[in-house]
Amino acid sequence: MAERARVAILISGRGSNMAALIYAARADDCPFEIALITGDKPDAPGLSLAEAEGVAVQRLDAKSLGKSFWDQLQDALQAADVDVVALAGFMRIIPAAFVEQWAGRMINVHPSLLPKYKGLNTHRDAIAAGDKQAGCSVHLVTAEVDDGPVLGQVPVAILPGDTPETLAERVLIAEHQLYPRVLADFVARETGVEWITAKVGELALALPQASAKTSHGSPGWRVGSESSGKFFAIMFNRHHGEDSVGVLVKCGGQDEMAQLIEAEPDIYFRPAYYGPSDWIGIRLDRRGVDWDHVGGWLERSWGICAPPRLAKLHRVAEEF
């Protein structure tokens, strides 16, 4: 199993969705762990529950800290080495600058079937509109409130005689089922072979005269013409009994390969079949992959394999 993603949960109240995520994380096959619970109210009841469950808690007070609250929250998240932020009843408008720091890594659960009924009073509005269903959604957080891409939803029937309170009780049960499942899928995607391959392909195909082609059954990318092109990147999916998922790229030789693997064995590996030909592996099924670093290696490998004239033209263009 890949290393678990570290999740911080932000709350403002009792933290029932927080509790659902804490207990879900205790399953042996859960791809995330709860690294920190915090929020904007130091006396939020959910924080005491989290402490009782042995989860790290930081009690911040948005009222007393003022504008510096967001800086201190960011410091707390970084100190906890957090990968993903999960909002669970965090009742505060988040500044766009803070959202940008966590773009693509912050999710929220909302008690409606988005894009319907953003903001507050969702159950009252659904009943007043005569809807047959309400529900809940988990979505990526963007600068606009409740407007990010939806990652998952569960519909909940509106019964005759429902009040906002009775409907809210059933929707909350749905939230407790939906949130852990969607969060697990969300954090696991970046260690999945399909997602990794798509990401590598996006970077590889951005290079001049690059094209996709399989190599011994594995996705690969070549530079040059159809007849004389050379592979500069090949996907590696636990081949030859190894436990690595990553990309193979050309390096500067056996000495450089040995030095890189010795210095950072969690990132680099020597593929048994390709290694003697100066292909080094970069492991990508791990936390905190630096995709700019991977892109740099792809470009370097492309330069080694590209026709000399094309490589020279690319270097000249990069200088400008």
Secondary structure, DSSP 8 states (H G I E B T S, - for coil): ----EEEEEEESS--HHHHHHHHHTTSTT-SEEEEEEEES-TT-HHHHHHHHTT--B----HHHHTTHHHHHHHHHHHHTT-SEEEESS--S---HHHHHHTTTSEEEEESS-TTSS-SS-HHHHHHHTT-SEEEEEEEE--SSTT-S-EEEEEEEE--TT--HHHHHHHHHHHHHHHHHHHHHHHHHGGGSHHHHHHHHHHHHTTSTTEEE--BTTB-EEEES-TTT-EEEEEEEESGGG---EEEEEE-S-HHHHHHHHHH-TTTEE--TTTGGGTEEEEE-SSTT--HHHHHHHHHHHHHHHS-HHHHHHHHHHHH-
